[in-house]
Amino acid sequence: MKTALSPEALDQMFRTARTPNGWTDKPVGDDLVYQLYDLFK
């Protein structure tokens, strides 16, 4: 079977990727909040 993704892409997605775990002090605008709401509803 042929792999569609390179080994480097697989590493980045599954082996070395990490999700940030924390908050920043950067404010979020109302327009972004509304966009996220529309996306999730």
Rosetta silent file (secondary structure, phi, psi, omega in degrees, C-alpha in Angstrom):
SEQUENCE: MKTALSPEALDQMFRTARTPNGWTDKPVGDDLVYQLYDLFK
SCORE:     score description
SCORE:     0.000 S_00000001
   1 L     0.000  136.012 -179.175    0.000    0.000    0.000 S_00000001
   2 L   -89.639  137.367 -179.381    1.328    3.420   -0.913 S_00000001
   3 L   -84.900  131.807  179.907    1.405    6.154    1.741 S_00000001
   4 L   -79.172  -24.846 -178.752   -0.303    9.428    0.810 S_00000001
   5 L  -113.513  147.743  177.745    1.687   11.435    3.369 S_00000001
   6 L   -71.725  159.675  176.526    5.419   11.677    3.831 S_00000001
   7 H   -58.454  -33.956  178.603    7.016   10.373    7.021 S_00000001
   8 H   -65.510  -40.771  178.356    7.751   13.993    8.014 S_00000001
   9 H   -65.850  -41.165  177.405    4.068   14.930    7.700 S_00000001
  10 H   -62.873  -40.928  176.179    3.059   11.893    9.750 S_00000001
  11 H   -58.975  -47.359 -177.278    5.602   12.863   12.416 S_00000001
  12 H   -64.316  -39.200 -176.046    4.251   16.388   12.583 S_00000001
  13 H   -79.599  -38.923 -169.237    0.618   15.308   12.819 S_00000001
  14 H  -115.932  -24.730 -172.785    0.796   12.276   15.088 S_00000001
  15 H  -107.305  -34.024 -175.419    4.139   11.969   16.831 S_00000001
  16 L  -117.442   -5.658 -178.563    5.458   15.440   17.614 S_00000001
  17 L   -70.102  141.506  177.970    2.369   17.685   17.501 S_00000001
  18 L  -137.244  147.120  177.625    1.337   19.256   20.764 S_00000001
  19 L   -97.111  131.084  175.881   -1.607   21.401   21.736 S_00000001
  20 L   -58.894  141.763 -177.385   -0.913   24.590   23.672 S_00000001
  21 L  -126.610   83.985  179.168   -2.224   24.301   27.188 S_00000001
  22 L   166.972  177.270 -178.327   -2.832   27.727   28.639 S_00000001
  23 L  -113.250  157.280  173.400   -4.284   31.174   28.216 S_00000001
  24 L  -117.611  166.978  178.313   -2.806   34.410   26.914 S_00000001
  25 L   -87.487    3.770 -177.648   -3.539   37.999   27.874 S_00000001
  26 L   -72.775  125.934 -179.315   -4.399   38.857   24.265 S_00000001
  27 L   -70.684  152.072  177.841   -7.971   40.177   23.984 S_00000001
  28 L  -111.549  127.651 -178.864  -10.461   38.518   21.642 S_00000001
  29 L   -74.828  155.818  179.631  -12.723   40.780   19.593 S_00000001
  30 H   -59.642  -37.334 -178.871  -16.468   40.409   19.475 S_00000001
  31 H   -61.346  -38.057  177.701  -16.370   39.704   15.735 S_00000001
  32 H   -68.452  -39.062  177.634  -14.185   36.640   16.301 S_00000001
  33 H   -61.911  -43.277  178.367  -16.490   35.390   19.045 S_00000001
  34 H   -65.117  -39.080  176.923  -19.475   35.719   16.691 S_00000001
  35 H   -62.144  -43.406  178.340  -17.585   33.899   13.923 S_00000001
  36 H   -64.734  -41.299  178.019  -16.781   31.045   16.291 S_00000001
  37 H   -59.636  -47.007  179.749  -20.373   30.909   17.477 S_00000001
  38 H   -62.412  -35.461  179.777  -21.640   30.711   13.877 S_00000001
  39 H   -68.008  -40.261 -174.223  -19.127   27.977   13.122 S_00000001
  40 H   -85.615  -18.785 -175.423  -20.106   25.830   16.105 S_00000001
  41 L   -75.758    0.000    0.000  -23.887   26.199   16.007 S_00000001
